[in-house]
């Protein structure tokens, strides 16, 4: 069964993380996410893309039960998939909206940051860049997104502490654009994706805005030169 589900709502593509209970990233998840992003890159939906999670969790990030058991080859492939998927999501030539319906930890927080618009439910969800406490360093492409999307002083605080923040705090700090009731989240996200994607020069201006960062990310993917690879493989 697919752990990355896709559904077309009019001209908008909804991508749903569906690996219960926490929609956590394992090798299969990362491979499917990469394939999904490649498909969307090849044929961007005219109504944009919405990324969300099944159930009441956006995603718990890397599966820390599964990943430490992987062989070196499996870990290397997972890093490759994550770097490629995040790069394609960040560079998609259409509007992307994160519909954060619950906890977003580690890599899931990066997925949120990689989207053009971030909506979240105003509740008790935990949002965290928890790699520093989990003991697994960032793949290079996700770190590029973190550095590009969070202002330096707050980035330092979040990345080096691993502290969890609420959706409301994320909204106050500009990391989330809107707080939305749970029963309105998907509808609002689809509406926002369609609205943004309809702008005549959206894809071109987005490419201009992110050109330098995306170029570095693509170089990492193309050369498989992630400097964090040895640290991952050593675990």
C-alpha positions in Angstrom: 0.0 0.0 0.0 1.3 3.5 -0.9 2.5 5.6 2.0 2.3 8.8 -0.2 -1.2 9.2 -1.4 -2.2 11.6 -4.1 -5.7 13.0 -4.9 -6.7 15.5 -7.5 -9.2 18.1 -6.3 -10.1 20.0 -9.5 -6.8 21.4 -10.8 -5.0 21.0 -7.4 -3.0 17.9 -6.4 -3.2 16.9 -2.8 -0.2 14.9 -1.5 -0.9 13.0 1.8 1.6 11.4 4.1 -0.1 8.1 5.1 2.1 5.9 7.2 0.3 5.5 10.5 0.5 6.2 13.3 3.0 9.1 12.9 3.5 9.2 9.1 7.2 8.9 9.8 9.9 8.8 7.1 11.5 5.4 6.4 13.2 4.2 3.2 9.9 3.3 1.4 8.4 6.6 2.4 11.4 8.6 1.2 11.5 6.7 -2.1 7.8 7.3 -2.8 8.1 11.0 -1.8 10.9 11.4 -4.3 8.9 9.7 -7.0 5.8 11.8 -6.3 7.8 15.0 -6.5 9.4 13.9 -9.7 6.0 13.3 -11.2 4.8 16.7 -10.1 7.9 18.4 -11.5 7.4 16.7 -14.8 3.7 17.8 -15.0 3.0 20.6 -12.5 -0.8 20.8 -11.7 -2.2 24.1 -12.8 -4.0 24.5 -9.5 -0.9 24.0 -7.4 0.0 21.4 -4.8 -1.1 20.8 -1.2 0.9 18.6 1.2 -0.8 17.3 4.4 -0.8 14.3 6.7 -3.3 11.5 7.2 -5.1 11.3 10.5 -4.1 13.9 13.2 -0.4 14.1 12.5 1.4 15.9 9.7 4.5 13.7 10.2 6.8 12.7 13.0 9.9 13.0 10.7 12.5 10.3 10.4 11.5 6.9 11.8 14.1 6.4 14.6 13.1 2.8 15.1 13.6 1.8 11.5 16.5 3.9 10.2 19.2 3.0 12.8 18.7 -0.7 11.7 19.5 0.1 8.1 22.6 -1.0 6.3 25.0 1.7 5.0 23.6 1.3 1.5 20.0 1.8 2.8 21.0 4.9 4.8 22.8 6.3 1.7 19.7 5.7 -0.5 17.4 7.3 2.1 19.6 10.4 2.3 19.6 10.6 -1.5 15.8 10.3 -1.7 15.3 13.0 1.0 17.7 15.4 -0.6 16.1 14.9 -4.0 12.5 15.1 -2.8 13.0 18.3 -0.7 14.9 19.9 -3.6 12.1 19.2 -6.0 9.4 20.3 -3.6 11.2 23.6 -2.9 11.7 24.2 -6.7 8.2 23.1 -7.9 7.2 25.5 -10.7 3.7 26.0 -9.2 2.3 27.1 -5.8 2.7 24.7 -2.9 0.8 24.8 0.4 1.6 22.9 3.6 -1.6 21.9 5.4 -0.1 21.1 8.8 -2.8 19.1 10.6 -0.8 18.0 13.6 2.7 17.4 14.8 5.5 18.2 12.4 8.9 17.0 13.6 12.3 17.1 12.0 12.1 16.4 8.3 8.4 17.2 8.4 9.1 20.7 9.7 11.5 21.1 6.7 8.7 19.9 4.4 6.5 22.6 5.8 9.3 25.2 5.3 9.8 24.0 1.7 6.2 24.9 0.8 5.4 28.4 -0.4 2.5 28.8 2.0 2.1 27.2 5.5 -1.3 26.7 7.1 -1.7 25.0 10.5 -4.4 24.0 12.9 -4.4 26.2 16.0 -4.0 23.5 18.7 -1.5 21.6 20.8 0.6 20.2 18.0 4.4 20.2 18.4 6.5 21.6 15.6 10.3 21.0 16.0 13.6 20.8 14.3 14.6 17.9 16.6 17.7 16.5 14.9 20.1 17.9 17.5 18.4 15.9 20.3 17.7 12.9 18.1 21.4 12.5 17.2 21.0 12.4 13.4 22.4 15.4 11.5 20.6 17.1 8.7 20.9 16.0 5.1 22.4 18.9 3.1 19.3 19.9 1.1 17.0 20.2 4.1 19.6 22.4 5.8 19.6 24.7 2.8 15.9 25.1 3.2 16.2 25.8 7.0 18.9 28.4 6.4 16.8 30.1 3.6 13.5 30.1 5.4 14.2 31.0 9.0 15.8 34.3 10.0 19.3 33.7 11.6 18.7 34.4 15.3 15.6 32.3 15.5 17.1 29.6 13.3 20.0 29.3 15.7 17.7 28.9 18.6 15.4 26.3 17.0 18.2 24.2 15.3 20.6 24.1 18.2 18.0 23.5 20.9 15.6 21.2 19.2 12.8 22.8 21.2 9.2 22.2 20.1 7.0 25.2 19.4 3.2 25.5 19.0 1.5 26.4 15.8 0.6 29.7 17.4 4.2 30.5 18.2 5.2 29.5 14.7 2.6 31.9 13.4 3.8 34.7 15.6 7.4 34.1 14.3 6.3 34.0 10.6 6.9 30.3 10.0 3.2 29.6 9.6 1.1 32.0 7.5 -2.4 31.3 8.9 -4.0 29.4 11.7 -7.1 27.5 10.5 -9.7 25.4 12.2 -9.2 21.7 11.6 -12.4 21.2 9.6 -11.5 24.0 7.3 -7.8 23.3 6.8 -7.8 21.3 3.5 -10.4 23.5 1.9 -8.4 26.6 2.8 -5.2 25.0 1.6 -6.7 24.0 -1.8 -8.2 27.5 -2.2 -4.8 29.1 -1.4 -2.9 26.8 -3.8 -5.3 27.6 -6.7 -5.2 31.3 -5.9 -1.4 31.5 -5.9 -0.9 29.2 -8.9 -3.3 31.4 -11.0 -0.8 34.3 -10.9 0.5 34.7 -14.4 4.2 34.9 -13.5 4.1 32.7 -10.3 6.5 30.0 -11.5 9.0 32.5 -13.0 9.1 34.7 -10.0 9.4 31.8 -7.6 12.4 30.5 -9.7 14.0 34.0 -9.4 13.5 34.1 -5.7 15.0 30.7 -5.0 17.5 30.3 -7.8 20.7 30.4 -5.9 19.5 28.1 -3.1 18.0 25.6 -5.5 21.2 25.6 -7.6 23.1 24.5 -4.5 20.5 21.9 -3.6 20.5 20.5 -7.2 24.3 20.2 -7.1 24.1 18.2 -3.9 21.6 15.8 -5.5 23.4 15.5 -8.8 26.8 14.8 -7.3 25.6 13.0 -4.2 28.1 15.1 -2.3 26.2 15.4 1.0 28.8 16.2 3.6 26.6 14.7 6.3 26.6 11.3 4.6 29.6 10.0 6.7 27.9 11.0 9.9 24.7 9.2 9.0 26.6 6.1 8.0 28.6 6.1 11.2 25.5 5.6 13.3 
